[in-house]
Amino acid sequence: MLIYVEYIVTVAVVVFLSIKASDYVDLLDKKTNLSGAFLGGIMLSAVTSLPELLTSLSSVFLVGKAGMCLGNVLGSDLFNLAALSAVILIFFRGFNKGVFSPSYRNVGLAVLAIYIIIELNFIGVCDISFLSISFTTVFIIVMYALGVKYLSAASDAISDEEELDIQASKTSSLTVKQIGIRFFFTAVGIIVSSILLTYFTDGIAVKLGIGTGFAGALFLGIATSLPEVTSTVSLFKMKNYNIAIGNIIGSNLFNFIILAIVDIISLSQNIYADPDMQVKSLTICGLIATPMFYIMMRTKKKAVRGICAVVMLGSYFAFLMI
């Protein structure tokens, strides 16, 4: 019973720190000339993806379960899109008034390409290695570099409603330096909490007798996605839709580079080898949900956006049923 309490308390800490992180990034967006696409797609997504990075490293090197790493990353990405779609449906009217950076479309395509190469690896088409490093890992690194390039070069696109909020937020008493320091210590807190999550998740998986892939997707995937989800909800409430979208797609892209990092430093282990049924299901559902995100970013039609959101949300429930 104690391990469940420890898990819940740790998750609560991660949620609280994530909300604070989104607040600080929102203030930086409105007090500096930094691009919202950069802040959301790179800076905030990197911090909110720290749980996935640290829990994935811990699951392979401390717990010795690569399947949990795959389930964690793929489960987090699918849950991120499902959570985003749920938030969009709740704030649908305001979301449709938002203006989004065109770079998110290209990042979405990069994420889709990674899903495709992972699926091809699973079925044996691209199961190739160079000096113990998988071709899939090399491909992920290339796609990540392209995605970061698009996010870094992106310019802000804001609505009139968001412009009013920017002017109001400039009255905050915190200086840019103070905001940066608080953001840093918030990130450190997320790191510590993330490492603890790995141990608690492994303990729960052993206690319940469930597979590492499913444990990674459910307990780690959801828990480590809470920073993205809570940040997204907070940013939607602040009507900063551009950073919110960038946070989710940037986090999904960053999560894949975690697989590349783990594959490179694990040397003797092939983290893509022998995936269980849950991991394969996550990949297929991700291949369905990610194109919906791309279409949503390309169209301004409310009906199409609504359908895309429903399909993205349905993909996650389909995984749970499978």
N, C-alpha and C positions, 0 to 999 in steps of 0.2 A: 504493500500500500504506500509505503514511504516514497518509492521511486516515482509513482504517479504524481504525488504532491510536489516532489522536486522538479519533475518535468513541467508541470503547470506553472509553478512559480518562476522557473527560468524563462518559459515562453512569455509570461506576463512582463518580465523585465525587458525582454527583447522588443515587445510591442511598445512599451513606454519609451525606450530609447529611440526606436524608429520614428515615433511621432515627433520627438524632439529634433531628430536629424532632419526631418522634412520641414519643420518650422525654420530651422537655421538656413537650409538651402533656399527656402522661399524668400527669406530676408536678404540673402546674398543676391538672389535674382533681382530683387527690387532696389537694392542699395548699390549695386555695382553695374558695370557695363558687360559683364560676362554673359555669354549666350545662354538662354534658358535650355536650349537643346544640349549644350555642353554640361550644364549643371545637373540636369535631369538624366541625360543619357550616359554620362561618364562619371561625374563626381558622386551624385546621389546613388546611382545604380551600383557603383563599385562598393560603396559603404553598405548598402542594403543587401548586397550579394556576399558580403564577408561571412555571414553564417554558412552559406553554401560552400564557400571555399574551405573554411576551417573544418566544418563537419565532414566534408569529402576527404580532406587530407587525413583527418582523424580516423575515419572509417576504414581507410586503406592501411595506414601505417601504425595506428594504435590499436585498432580493433581487428584489422586483417580481413576486411570484407569488402572487396571491390564492387560486388553487386549492390551494396548499400550506397556506394558512391554514384553509380549509374542511376539508381532509383531516385536518389536525392536530387541530382541535377535535372533529369528529365521530368521528375515529378514536380519540382519547383517551377520549371518553365511552363508546364501545362497548367498548374494551379495559378500561376501569375496571370495567364491569359483568361482563365475562368473567373478569377477574382476581378480583373479589370472589366470584363464583360458585365459582371454583376453590378459593379459600381456605375458603369455607364448606363445601364438600364435604370438604376435608381436616380441618377442625376441626368437623365436623358435630355431633358429640355435645355439645361445649361451646357451640356456637352456639345450639342449640335450648334451652339452659338460660338464655340471655341474655334480658334484657328491654330493649325498644327504645322510644324516644320516639315517640309517635303522630304527631308532626309530620313524620316522615320520609315518611309516606304522602302528605301534602299536597304536600311538596316533589317527590315522585315524580310526582304528577299535573301539577305545574307544568312539570317537565322533559318529560313526555309531550306536553303542549300545545305546547311549543316545537318539538318534533319534527314535530308535525302541521302547524304553520304554515310551517315550513321546506319541508316536502314540498309543501304547497299553493303556495308560492312557486315551487318548481322546475317545477311543471306549469302555471304561469301563472295560477292562480286568485287568488293574493294578491300578484302582482308589481306592487305599487303603491309609489310614492315621494312624499315630501313634502319639497321643498327639498333634493333629492338624498339624503334619508334614507329608507331602506326602511321600509314598514309592518311588515315582519318584525322589524326592529330595535326599533321602538317596542313591539311585542308582547313581545319578549324582555325589555326593560327592566321592563315591567309585571309579568311572571311572576317575574323575578328579585326585584323588590321584595316581592312576596307570599311568595316562598320564604324570603327573609331574615327577614321578619316572623314566619313560622312557626318558624324555627330560633331566633330571638331569644327568643320567648315560651315555648319548649319547656322543660319541667321534666325533670330526670333520672329515669330509671327503671333501677334497678340490682337485680341479683340478690344473694342472700346471699353467693355465692362472690365476687362483685365487691366487696362490702362488706368482706370479710376482706382483700382485696388493698389496698383503700384504707387500712385501718388500718396495714398493714405498710409502705406507701409513705410514710407520714407521718414515718417515722424518717430520711428522706433528710437529709443534712447541708446540702444546698443551700437557700438562702432563696428566696422567691418572686422577689425582685429579681434574684438571680443567675441563676435559671432564665430569667427574661424577657430578660436581656441575652444569654445564650447562644442563646436562641431567635432573637433579632434577627440576630445575626451568622451563624447558620445560614441564615436566610432570604436574607441578602446573598450568601452563597456559592452558593445555589441560583440566584439571579438571574444572576450572572456565568456560571455553567456553562450556563444555558439559552440565553444569547445565543450562546455558542460552538457549541452544538448546531445552531443554524439554519444557520450557515455550513458545518459539516461535512456536514449532511444535504443541502444544496443541491449540494455538491461530489460527494457519492455519487450523487445523482440524475442529475447530468450525466454522470458516469463510466459509470453503468450504462444510461443512455438510457431511463429510466422516466418516466412522467407525474408531474406535480407533485402531483396528488390522491393517487395511490398512495404517492408518496414521503412526503407529509405524514402519511398514515394509518399507514404502516408504520414509517418511521425516526423521524419526529417524534412521531407519535401514541403509539407504544410507549415511546420514550425519555422523553418528557415525562410519561407516565403512571407511570413508575417511582416517583416520590415517593409517589403515592397507594398504589401496590401495596406498596411496602416498608413504608410507614407502617401499612397495613392488616394485613400479616402480623405486624409488631411488636406492634400493639395486640391482635390475636387471641391472640398468645402471652401477653400480659399479662392476657388475659381481659377486656379493656375493649372489648367488642363494640359498645356503644352509640356510642362515639366513632368506632370503625372504620367503622360503617355511615354515620354522619353525615359522615365525611370523604369517602367515595365519592360519596354523593348530593349533598353540598354542592359537591364539586369539579365534578361534572357540570353543576350549575346555574351555577356560576361560569364554567365554560368557555364557556357560551353567551353570557354577557355580554361575553366577549372578542370575539365576532363583532359585537356591537352597537358596542363601542368602536372596532373597526377600521373598521366601515362609516361611523361618524360622522366620524372624522378623516381617512378616505381621500378624502372629498368626491367627486371625479370618478369614482372606481371603484365599481362595484356588485359587491360580493364574492359576492353570491348568483347573479350572472348566469352562464349557460353552464357549469353544473357538469359535470364529466366523469362517466363511468360509475361510477368507483370512489366518488365522493362520493354519487351517487344510491343506490348499493348500501349505503353506510354509513347513510344516512338510513332506508332500509327496515328494515335489520337493527336499528337503534336503536328503531324503532317496534315491533319484536317483543320486544326485550329489556327495555325500560323497563316495560311493563305487568307483566312477570314480577316485577320488583322490587317493584312496588306490591302485587301479590298476596302475595308473600313477607312483606311487612310487616304485612299484614292477618290472615294466618292463623297458627295455632300448630300446625297439623298437619304432622308431620315429612315425610310422604310428599309433600304439596303443595309444601313448601319445597324438597324435594329435586328435584322435577320442574322447579320454577321455576329453580333453580340450573343444572340441565342445559340447559334451553332458552336461558338467558342465555349460557352458555358456547358452546352450539351456534351461536348467532347470529353470534358472532365468527368461528368456523371457516367458517360459511356465506359470510361476506364474503370470507374469504381464498380460498375455492374459486371464488367468482364472479369 
